[in-house]
Amino acid sequence: MSGETLAQSILNGLMAGWIYVLVALGLTLVMSIMGILNLAHGELYMFGAYAAYYFCVSAGLHFLLALVISMLLIGAMGILLERFFFRPFRYGEFWPTVIIAAGLMVLLQTTSLVTFGGSTKVVTTPFPGVITIAGVTLSWERLIVIIVSILFVAGLFLLIHRTKIGQAMLAVSQDLEAASLQGVNADHISSVAMFLGCGLAAAAGSLMGAIFNLSPFMGSFALMKGIAVIILGGLGSLTGAIIGGLILGFVDGIVPPLLSVHMASLIGFVVIILILQFRPQGIMGHAGP
């Protein structure tokens, strides 16, 4: 493998890793605060990609503005899902929420097929061109995806650890009853968690949609990777989601040029199995946000 190919593979790994992180952080927020596994998370990722596509291509907005609008819309959609579908069954009602989420997954995927059609769609890259660093040529679009993803993750951590609403989210994730006794409104916190989690899924879908084709079935891959990341990193741990996402991202970025895409998926799951043999609770174990 040449130096330029290796550098490009590392860049691809970083890009994939940070996208996985965004997806996994959304899943982790909802799981740690509401106690549910949102199987419809991949479809929200897909809807976010399509929303950005239409605002960017059809409405002619700049891609970054379309991305923000997509995040707000899908975040608001998440609030509605939490209020009308998940709220009666959260906090320990695991299987009812899984069944509801599976039904929503099918409903949203069918809705996307009817609304968007089955053919793939392409967003003309909003960041054309390349940059040369130390003789290595790298694409601007992948660098921008990495930078934007890191900014979103940093913003989430600042929100959680530096704001009152973030501290309330931490309190609910650690002890719901004690947080309620201190005056924390659990319903409000659940809505915030769904808004943030679904917004992050929309961001991930929008960023990936700017590089790859859009399809009504693209959410299945995102959900699979997101679940793999939170298992690897440790259920409920945001830091673990970052570590797990970057590990799987590097595997998916570096292995394909050496072997194949299918081998990358296989090796990724082998890595998960090996780590879980020594750390059954995941890399960071169970923790709050």
N, C-alpha and C positions, 0 to 999 in steps of 0.2 A: 504494500500500500504506500503510495507516494505521500509526501508531506502535505500537499494540497488536499488530497483525498481524505487524509486523516483529519485535517483541520475542518473540512466540510462535514465529516461524519460527527465530529465533536459538536459542531454548531447545530447539526440536526438533532443530536442527542439532547443538547441543552434546550432547544426549542420544544421537542416532544416532552421532555421532562417537565418544563414549566407549564405546559398545557395540561399534562396529567395532574400537576399540583393544583391548578385552578379547579379542575373537576373534582379532585379528591377533597379539597378544602370545603367545597360546597356540601358534599356528602357528609363530611365529618362534622360540620357545624350543625346540620339538621339532626344527625344521629346523637351527638353529645348533648344537645339541648332539649330535643323533643323525644329522643329515644326511638326513632323510626329509621328504617332503611328505605330511602326513597328510590324505588326501582324506576320511577319515571324521570329520574335525573338526566339520563341520556337523551330523552326526548326534549327536555328543556334546553339542553345543549344544542340540539338540532334546530329547535325553533329560534334560538338566539342567532344561529348562523343564517337562517333564512330571513329573519328580521333585518339583520345587518345588510344582507344581500339586496333586499328590496329598497331599503332606505338609501343604500349606496348607488345601486345600478338604476333603479326605476326613478327614485326621487332626486338623484344626482347630488346627494350630500357627500361631504368628505367622509372617508371611511372611519376615521376616529370618532367623528360626531355620530355616525350611524352605529358604531359600536356602543357608545354611551346610551343612545336611545334604546338600542336592543337590550342592554342590561336593565334599564329602568322598566321597560315593558315586561320582560320575562320575570324580573323581580316582583312586579305588581301581580303577575300571573301566579307566582309562588304564594303570595299572600292570600289570594283567592283559594288556591288549592288547600292551604293550611286551614283556612277558616271553614270551608264547606266540606272537606273530605277527611283531613287528618286530625283536626282538633278533638273530636269525640273519642279518639282511640289512642292518643299519644300516651307517653309515660308508662311503659310497661306492657301495653297491648300490642305486642310485636306482630303476631300473625295476622290480626285484622288489618293492620297498616300495610303489611306486605301484600295481602290480597288486594287491598284498595290501590296500592301503588302499581301493582301488576296490571290491574284493570285500566288505570290511567295511562300506563305505558302503551297498551294496545289502542286505547281511544285516541291518544295524541298522535300515534304513528299513523292510524287510519285517517285522522283529520288532515295530517300533512300530505298524505297521498292524494286525497280528494282536492285539497287546496292548492298544493304546489305541483302536483303531477309526479309521475314516477321517474322522469328523466332527470339526469344530473344537471346542475347549473354551475357556472363558473364566474367568479368575481375577477375582473381584470386587476392584476396586482396594483395596490395603491402605493407601493413603494418600489418602483422599478430601479434597476441598476445594481451595481456591485461596488464593493469597497475592497481595496487591496491593503493588507496589513502584513508587513514583513515578507512580501512576495507571495502571500497567499490571498487568493480572490474569494471573497465571501459575499453572499447576497444580502442586500439591505432588508428585504422583507422578513427574513428569518431573524436578523439582528433586532429589528423593530418588535417582532413578536416576543422575543426574549425580554427586551427592556420593558415593554408594556406589562407583560405578565409579572415581572419582578415588582413593578410599581404597584400593581393591584394587591399582590401578596403583602408588601410592606404596608400599604394602606390598611389592609385588614388587621394586621398585627397592631398597628397604632390605634385603630379603633377599639380593639378588644382590651388592650393594656393601658390606654391613656384616656379613655372616655368613661363617663358614668354608665352609659348604656352597655359598653363593653364589660365593665365590672359586673353589671347585673347579669349579663350572659354567662360570665364565669361562675357567678354564684349559683345560677339555675343549673348549670351543667354539673356542679359539684354536689349540691344538696338542694333539691327543689323545695322541700318543706321548710328548711331553714331560711331560704331566700324569700319565700312567701311570707314568713313571719316577720321579716325585715321590711315588708312593704313592696317587694318586687312583684310586678304584674306579670305572671307567667304567660298569659295569653299574648300580651304585647311583645314579650321577649321571643316567643315562638314565631310570631309574625315577622319580627326583625330577622330572626335566623333564616326563615324561608326566603325572605327578600334578598338577603345577602348571598345565601347558598345558590339560589336560582340565578341571581345576577352574575355570580362567578361562572356558573355553567354557561350562561349566554356569552360572557366574555371569551371563554375558551372556544366555544363553537364559532364565534365571529372571527377570532384570530385564525383558527384552522381553516375556516371557509375562505379566508383571503389567500390561502396558499394552495389548498386542495379543492376538489370538486365537492359540491353540496348534494346530498342524497337524503331522502326521507328515512333511510336506514342507518345513517351515520351515527346515531345516538347509541346503538348497541355496542359498538367498539368503545366509545367513551365510557359507558357504564361499566363494561368489563374491566377497563384499565383503572377506572376510579376505585372500584371495589378491591382490585388487586393491590392498589397503592395503600389503601387504608388498612388492609390486612397486614401488609408488609410493615408499614410504619407504626401500627398500633391503633386499635379502635379508639376514637375519641381524641387523638393527639394531632394537633395542627402541625407541630414540629415534625412529628413522625410522617405526616402526609407529604411534607416538603422533601424529607430525606428519601422516602419510598418512591416518590414521583421522579426525582432526579436519578435514582438508581435504575429504574425501569426505562427512563428516557435514554440514558446512556447506552443501555443494552440495545434498545430499538434503533439508536443512531449509529452505533459502531459495528454491531454484528452483521447487518445486511450486506455491506460492501465486502465483508470477509466470507460470509457463508450465503445466507438468504434471509428474506423477510420471515419465512415460516420458522427458520431456525432461531431467529431473534425472539419470536413469541415463545418458543419452546424453552430457550435458555432463560428467558425472563421468569417463567414459572418455576423452572428448576432453582433459580436463585431464591425465589420466595420460599420454596419448600426447604431448602438448605438453611436459610436464616431462621425459619420457624422451628426447625429441629433444635436449635440452640436458644432461640427466644420465642417460645410459643405465644407470648403476648404481643409480639411484634417488636420492632427495633426500640421504640420509645415506650412501649407498654400502654396501658389504658390511662388516660389523663384527660383533664378538661381542656378547653381551648387554650 
